[in-house]
């Protein structure tokens, strides 16, 4: 199921058009976003320690220089 979410501020002009556009596709459902109030994910509780950390899992290269490699004769 694919949900086409219409913001509440644009529901008056877009909802009916999108329902008509997707009426032949049974896998798409058009809904109106009715959430109100502040975003709870970014509330006062979220401090610097609670933030998500993105880490690079790739191997770091060895620092320094390498001697030149001579091709075998």
C-alpha positions in Angstrom: 0.0 0.0 0.0 1.3 3.4 -0.9 0.0 6.4 1.0 -0.2 9.8 -0.7 -0.3 12.2 2.3 -1.8 15.6 1.7 -0.9 18.4 4.1 -4.0 19.7 5.9 -3.4 23.3 4.6 -3.6 22.0 1.0 -6.3 19.4 1.5 -9.1 21.7 0.1 -7.5 22.1 -3.3 -5.5 18.8 -3.7 -7.4 16.0 -2.0 -10.2 15.5 -4.5 -7.9 15.9 -7.4 -5.5 13.2 -6.1 -8.3 10.8 -5.2 -9.6 11.2 -8.8 -6.1 10.7 -10.2 -5.4 7.5 -8.2 -8.9 6.0 -8.4 -7.8 3.3 -10.8 -4.7 2.3 -8.7 -5.8 0.0 -5.8 -2.3 0.2 -4.3 -2.5 4.0 -3.6 -4.6 5.5 -0.8 -4.8 9.3 -0.4 -5.0 10.6 3.1 -5.0 14.0 4.8 -2.3 14.7 7.5 -4.3 15.7 10.6 -1.4 15.9 13.1 -1.3 19.0 15.2 1.0 20.4 17.8 4.7 20.4 18.2 6.9 17.6 16.8 7.6 15.3 19.8 10.8 14.1 18.3 12.4 17.5 18.7 11.0 18.3 22.2 12.7 19.8 25.2 14.0 16.4 26.3 16.3 16.0 23.3 19.7 17.2 24.5 23.1 17.0 22.9 23.7 13.5 24.3 20.4 12.2 22.8 21.3 13.2 19.2 21.9 10.5 16.7 25.5 9.9 15.8 26.5 9.0 12.3 29.7 7.1 12.1 32.0 6.1 9.3 32.6 2.4 9.4 35.1 2.3 6.6 38.7 1.4 7.4 41.0 4.4 7.9 44.1 4.5 5.8 47.5 4.1 7.6 49.1 7.4 8.1 52.6 8.0 6.7 54.4 7.3 3.5 55.3 4.1 1.9 58.6 3.2 0.2 58.5 3.0 -3.6 57.9 -0.5 -5.0 60.2 -1.5 -7.8 58.7 -3.9 -10.5 60.3 -7.3 -10.8 62.8 -7.5 -13.6 
